[in-house]
């Protein structure tokens, strides 16, 4: 029940934030809770997948931060994710300048879609019985 309440709360808040300030607001709880599309549920799912892969892979994030040269971007979808991540500072500055949180929401959705394409195209880790 507590997790469902958090997801529901996040879905409503994200829907509010992703709306362009100039436009009609349509409250549709079914759309807010959809696992596909630009919703909080989709973003939470993508984040959970990323964290699950990180845990299963046993990635030492501190070592990666200390030596980024350990990363090898070989597949075009890996590059696409890196390019999206590199846009973060510009997106934040733009959002703060415009005072429009929908700019950040669109970026996060695009980042998650790009990550999903990468995850589909590339075998991230090899865990027996796991399709990640």
Secondary structure, DSSP 4 states (H G I P E B T S, - for coil): -HHHHHHHHHHHHHHHHHS-SSS-----HHHHT-SSSSSHHHHHHHHHHHHHHHHHHT--HHHHHH-GGG----SHHHHHHHHHHHTHHHHHHHHHHHT-THHHHHHHHHHHHHHHHHHHHS-----TT---
